[in-house]
Amino acid sequence: MAEVDLEGFGEEARPFLQTAIQDPCSLNAYYIAEVAKVICNRAMDEKPYCVVAGKICKAVVAQEAATSHEETFLESMMEALQLLYKQRDRMKIEKAFSTYLFLLCEVYRALKPLHNKLSLVLQLLFSCFDQVIKPLDGAFMQCELDAVLCVLRCIGAEMDEESPGRMCDFMADVRDVFLQEAVAEPVRASLMWMVELKASNWKLSSEVTKCYKEMEGDPS
């Protein structure tokens, strides 16, 4: 596996991250949990580190599987992601909720080839989706809608295959919101993207993509 770039992490954290990647079994449960928290917190600080977080997770889980039958890091990572979800109100206020969606997506993408016990990540994603399309204050955040679209384009097919019931319920909610007269056009366009993605088996043609971008006011 290619070496993971840890330069973006603090000097104190890097040795523990490197040890987790090379020999996770040498760290006790406390330090493994701290590694998981450091990974999540760095990703939440800067969205590009969501991809790095996924790569680190993949490296640690692969090494842990090769050297033991334990899943200490995977369990710690799931706990860290759950803890972040409990802070969703704060993340929404700080406009960081979309970053959390990207983090969940990248962790899922990285670990899916190695592990089939990722139902918690999917549960968190669907719960986040509900928060985005049914905001308690009625105020839609375009960056969050864009994040949902990005996640669906990346792993929508896998989410649908593993949790068809949840996906069906989510799409029903999307259609219900779309039909509400008070919904603004950019929001409506994003919701229609989601419906079209599902209808097209998670692959939109370039022509359809261009059409929806124009509806949202994006000329690119």
N, C-alpha and C positions, 0 to 999 in steps of 0.2 A: 504494500500500500504506500502511496506517495506520502512524504513527510508533510505534516500539517504545520502551517505557518502560525506561530504563537506570538509573533512580535507585537501584536496589538494588545496583548495582555500585560498586566503589571509585572514588575520584576519578582515580586513575592509569589505571584500565582504561577508563573511559568514553570518552575521546577516541579510543582505538584501536577500540573497538566501534563508535562513530559513524562513523569513517572506513571500517571494514569494511562497514558497511551502505550508505554513500553511494558509496564508490569503492574497492572491495576491491582493484582492480588497482594502486592506489597503494602498497599494502603489499607488502613482499617476503615470501618464503615463511616466513621465521623469524617475523615478526610475525603472519602469518595463523595459523601454528601456535599461537602464544601466545594469540591471540584464541579459538581453538577450546578450548584448555585452560581459559581463564578462564570461558568459557560453561559447560563441563562441571563445573568445580569449584564454581561458584556454585549450579548446580542441585543438586549433591550436598550442599551445605551446607543448603539449604532446599528441600523438595519442591515448593512452589508455583512455584519458578523453573524447573522442568522445562518448564512451558508457555511461559515467557518464552524459554527456550533454544530451543525449537522455532520461535518467532516470529523470533528473531534469525537462526537458520539459514536460514529461508525467505527473509528479506529479503536476506541476503548472497548466497545461491545465486542468487536471481532477478537481483540486480544484476550478479553476476559473469557470468551467462549473457547478460545484455543488453549487456555491454561487452567481452567477450572470449570466446574458445573454450576457455579454460582452466577447470579444476575444482580449483584449488589449495585453496580453503576446504573443499570437500566432502571431498577427500582428507585434509586435516588433521583434519576433524571425525571421520572414520572412524577415523583413527589414535588420536585422543584417546579415543574410545569403546572401542577395543580395549585401550588402555593401562589404562583403568579396569577392564575385565573381568579383566585379569591380577591386579588387586588384590582379587578377589572374596572371598578368605578374610578379608582385613582388613575388607571391607565387611560381611561376615556377622557378624563379631565385634562390629562397631560398630552393628549393626542398620541398616545403610544400603543393604543389597542391594535392598530393595523400591524405594527411591528411584532406584536405577540402572535398574530395570525401567521405572519411569515415564519416566525420561529417554529411554531407547531408544524407548519408545512415542511420546512427543511429537515426537521428531526424525523418526521415520518418518511420523507423521501430517502434520507440517508440510511435509516434503519430497516426499512421494509424488506430489502433484499436479504437481510441477515436474520430477521426476527418476525414472528407472526403474532406476537403478543403486544399489539399496538392499539388495541381497542380503546384504551383510555385517551390516546391522542385524538382519535376520531370523535370520541364523545366530547372532548374539549372543543374541537373544531366546530362541530354542529351547535354546541351551546353558544359559541362565539358568533356563529352565523345568525342565530336567533337574536342575539343582542344587537347585531348590526341592522337587520331588516325590521326589527320591532323595538326601536329605541324607546325607553320608558318616557323620555321627555318629548318624543315625537320629532326630534331633530336628527335628520339623517346626516352622517358624515361621509362625504364623497371619498375621502381617503380610505375609509373602512370598507365601503362598497367596492372600491377598486381592489382592495386586498382580498376580499371574498372572491371576486372574479379571477384574480391571479391564482389563488389556491385551487379554485375549481378547474382552471385551465391546466394546472400542473398535476393535480391528483384527483380531480373529480371522478374520473372513471373508477379509480381504486376505491374511493369513498362510496360510490354507488354500488360497486360490487360487494363490498364488505358490509355495508349498512343500507340496504335498499329501502327499508322502512323509514329510516331517518331521512334519507334523501327525498323520498316521496313526500313526507310531511313538510320538509323544508321547501320544496318546490311548490307545494300547495300554498304555503304561506307567502312565497314570493308572488304568486299569481294574485292572491288576495290583496296584497299591498299595492301591486301594480294597478289594480282596478279602482283604487281609492282616488277620488277626483282631486283631492288636495295635494297629491304627490307631485313634486316639481319634475319638469321634463328631464333634466340630467339624471335624477334618481330613477325615473321611469325607464330611461334608456339602459341604465345599469341592470335593472331588474329584468328587462327584456333580454339582455345579453345572457343572463343566467338561464332563463327559460330556453333560449336558442341553443346554448351550450348543451344542455341536457337532451334536447330534441335532436341535435346533430351528433349525438354519441360523443360529446365532449370535444368536438373538433369543428371550429368555425372556419368557413372559407375566408379568404382575404377580402373578398367583396363584401361579405356580411360584416366583417370586422371594421372595414372602412366606413360602412354605412352607419354603424353605431357610434363610431368616433365622431362622425359629423353631427350626429344627433346630440352628442354631449358637448359639442362646440370645440372639438379637437380637430384641427385641419390636417394633422400629420397622417 
